[in-house]
């Protein structure tokens, strides 16, 4: 595990795949089924993840021609969508809420980014609910405090989230809330009053 994490921060590997300077492979490790052989080098394993990731990207027309920096911003957005959606058809709508908020300099207020701070940065168990104290955590990943994308991905997004981030739905929604925990479906709203009612 230690060697794998070290390889995910290896500047030679980052340069090989044109990943922006100062970043790591978080977000680029495509979630899929992989077959490895005993004794494979860490570099070969990481290459398998990355080759698969970039092959999958070739299916998304909207991502072609983006600079590495612009693509990275899309990847960060996709990583948040990945952690927010459960119904595939809602992923582009969730993407539209976030892009509408970014355009209007409004915080994303994504619970997924707070969960990332708690579980991945602070090493705490997954919370049953987000508290008001959690929303005050001083972290660049706290999208309740800052009106911008966090500095890096919070998950490794799959194709549904990547496609949604590359081509969000065209809506005038600014809010969404989980309204059917069994199916994972959300209610989307244009105004805060509608959101509170939902």
N, C-alpha and C positions, 0 to 999 in steps of 0.2 A: 504493500500500500504506500509506504513511504517513497519508494522508487517511482511509483506511478504518479504521485502528487508532484514529485520533483520534475518528472518529465513534462507534466502539464504546465510547468513554469519555465521550461528550458527555452532560452532565447533562440537557439538554433532551430528548434521545431516551430516556434512562433514565426520566425523569419521565413522558413520554408513554405508556410501556408499563408503568408502575407497578413498575419494577425497584428493589429496595431500595437506599437511599442508600449510597454508598461502594462500590458494585459496578460491574461493567462488563458488556458483552454476552457475555463468555465463557460458553459453555453454552447461550445463547439462539439461536445461529445454526444453525438446523436443517439437518442434512446432507441435501441433496436435489439434484435437477437444476434449475438456474435459467437463465432466458433473459434476457439484458440487451442493451440497445441501446447503440450507440456514443454517448458523450456524456451518458449518464445521470448524474444527480447522485449523489454518495456517499450522501446522505440517502435517495434513492429506492431505492438498492441495499440499504441497511440495512433500510429499511422492508419490502422484499420478503422478506428473511430472517425478520424478526420477525413479520410478518403470517402467513407460512407456519407458523412455530413455534406461535403461539397458535391458529391454525386446527387444527393437529394435536392440540394439547392438549385441544380440545373433544371429542375421541374418547375421552378417559380420564375416566370418571365419578368415580374416586377423587380426582381433582385439583380438582374443582369445589368452590368455597367455601373453599379454603385461603387463608390470609393470604399476602401476598407473601413474608414471612419464612419461613413454614412451607414454601411452595412452593420457595423457594430451597434449603432443606435437602434436599428431595426431588430437586431438580435436581443438587445436588452429588453425592448418592448415585448418581443415574442416570449421571452422567458417569464415575464409577468403574466401574459395571457395564458401561458401553459399552466400556471398555478391557479388561475382564476376560473377558467371554463371547465365545464363537465359535459355540456351538450355541444357537439361539434358545430352545429349551425349557429350557435351563439358566439363563437370565437371572433368572427369579423365584427359583430356588433359591440362586443366588449372592447375590441381594438378601436372602434370608432369613438367610444366614450373616452378612452385614454388620449387619443389623438386630438379630440375636441378640447379636452382639458389642457393639453400641452399648448395648442394654438392660442388659448385664452389665458395662458400663464397661471393655471390653476393646478394645485397639487393633485396627484393621481389618487391619493387616499386608498391605496391598495393594501388590503389586509395581508396579502401574500408577501409583500415586502416587509411588513412587521414580523410575520412568522419567520421569514428568512433571518432577520436580525436575532430573534429569540433563539431559534434552533441552530442556525449555522454559524453565527458570529458569537453569540453568548453561550452556546452549547446546552441550552435548556430543553426540556421535553416539549413536544408539540403542545401548544396551549389549547384548552377547550374553547376559550373565547379571548378576544383582544380586549384589553382594559384601556381606560383613559390614560393611565400611567404609561402603558406601552406606547401610546401615541406620542408621548413626550420624549421618548428615547432620542438622545442626541447622536444621530448616525446619518451619514449621507444616503443610506438606504431607506431612511424613513420618509416615505412619500406623503406623509401627513404633515411634515414640517417644511418640505422643499418642493417648489413648483417646477420639477424637472424629473427626468428619468434618473434612476440611481446610477452610480458609476460603473456598474457591471451587471451581468446576468444573475438572476436568482435561481435559475434552473437550466436544464438542458432541454430546449423546446423541441417538440416533434413537428411534423409537417403541417398539421392543422394550425398550430400557433404561428409557425413561420409564415404560412400563406396569409393568415389573418393580419399579421403585422405588416406584411408587404402590401396588402390590399385591403385596408379596413373598409367596412360597409360605410355608405354615405348616410349619416343620420344627424339629427340635432339633439341626440341624447347626451346628457352630462352625468347621469347616475345609473347605477344598477344595484340590485339587492337580490340575494338568493331567496326565492319564495317557495321553492319546492325541493326540500333537502333530499327527498327520495329520488327524484329524477335529475337534480342538479340544475334545474332551470331558474332563470332570473327574470325579474321585472325591470324594464328599462324606462327611465323617466327623463323628461326635458327639464323640469324644474325641481327645486328642492322640496316644495310643497307636495308635488306628486310623489317624490321619492319617499318622504316621510309617511305618506298614506300607504305606499306599497310596503 
